[in-house]
Amino acid sequence: MDGQHWMASAMRAARSQLDIATHNLANASTDGFRRAVGTTSIGARGLAVSERTVHEQGAVRTTGRRFDLALLGDGAFRVGGTATHEDSFTREGAFTRDRDGFLTDDRGRRLYGAHGALRVSEDATIASDGSVRDHGRVVDRIPLPAGTHLLAGVLETSTVNPVSETLAILTAQRAFETAQKTLAAIDAAREKAANDVVRVR
């Protein structure tokens, strides 16, 4: 691989790292968000970045709202179930009762239990094992992985450290600029070499 292709791959890798860091920073205040990291490796086509989510527990903050939920451990809430929303998974646990009694997030997606979308009264409670009680009886259960517990009245905060992500952005920007300048220098050197050959002829 020549210098031009190498520097081009370095620019792409820096841009990928920049995208990851800016996405993390944009979600620093998003409840339940887990930061991603990019790992740079060397391959046949130069530098490449692979992205992965870091599965670490976020801190919890008390809200006092009955249907705010936080997972302690692995897993995610299943939400969706409406004509405008496909089913998906999230750790953002801010839920409220809609006018039909369904627990929904701020996008209108319904929270799912083991038996479908959760529809409860305003007096329902959710226990640490995910069981949903309404009027004294268990009406459903939020599925939880082994070893995971659920807290009600709290939310899990983002695992993003804004200072670290800001530094990552600056590092990626510098790496991109360095690769860009090096690529320009290689182009200039090659153009000069070509012109020198022409003159000799």
JOGIKA-V693771 format. One record per backbone hydrogen bond with DSSP energy under -0.5 kcal/mol. CO is the residue of the C=O (numbers start at 1). NH is the residue of the N-H. If there is no record, write none. Layout:
# JOGIKA-V693771
{{CO/NH} {CO/NH}}
This chain:
# JOGIKA-V693771
{{2/6} {3/7} {4/8} {5/9} {6/10} {7/11} {8/12} {9/13} {10/14} {11/15} {12/16} {13/17} {14/18} {15/19} {16/20} {17/21} {18/22} {19/23} {20/24} {21/25} {22/26} {23/27} {24/27} {25/28} {27/30} {29/31} {30/33} {33/159} {35/54} {37/52} {38/40} {39/50} {41/43} {41/48} {43/46} {46/43} {48/41} {50/39} {52/37} {53/55} {54/56} {59/157} {61/155} {65/68} {65/153} {67/69} {67/95} {68/153} {68/154} {70/151} {71/73} {72/149} {77/79} {77/90} {78/112} {79/88} {80/110} {82/85} {85/82} {88/79} {90/77} {91/93} {93/69} {93/95} {96/104} {98/101} {101/120} {102/98} {102/104} {103/111} {104/96} {105/108} {109/105} {110/80} {111/118} {113/116} {116/113} {118/103} {121/124} {125/133} {127/130} {128/150} {130/142} {131/127} {131/133} {132/139} {132/140} {133/125} {134/137} {137/134} {140/132} {141/114} {141/143} {145/148} {149/72} {151/70} {153/63} {153/64} {155/61} {156/32} {160/162} {161/165} {162/166} {163/167} {164/168} {165/169} {166/170} {167/171} {168/172} {169/173} {170/174} {171/175} {172/176} {173/177} {174/178} {175/179} {176/180} {177/181} {178/182} {179/183} {180/184} {181/185} {182/186} {183/187} {184/188} {185/189} {186/190} {187/191} {188/192} {189/193} {190/194} {191/195} {192/196} {193/197} {194/198} {195/199} {196/200} {197/201}}
